[in-house]
């Protein structure tokens, strides 16, 4: 058994087929998850899970009381900071949370 040998030429069909199996790259703006914030801690953890899977979040804080909104906002903003992301205020009670890489394609405006 030889350790070194002639390099076989790549089969163009196999190369094209392997590229077809890859998922197409989508813009960050096409992956945005829109939701309203609630007092449910499980839902907040679910939202953080979405964020860690490179899905930007647009969250509406209008229908929760101020203490709950502050608690959830602080928690999610802290998670975004820990993941090296950004928080963008869109409106008085609507925020965009995304990882820094999501802003690189230009589809999200910081």
Buried (B, 14 or more C-beta within 10 A) or exposed (E): EEEEEEEEEEEEEEEEEEEEEEEEEEEBBEBBBEEEBEEEEEBBEEBBEBBEEEBBBBBBBEEBEEEBBEBBBEBBBEBBEEBEBBBBEEEEBBBBBBBEEBBEEEBBEE
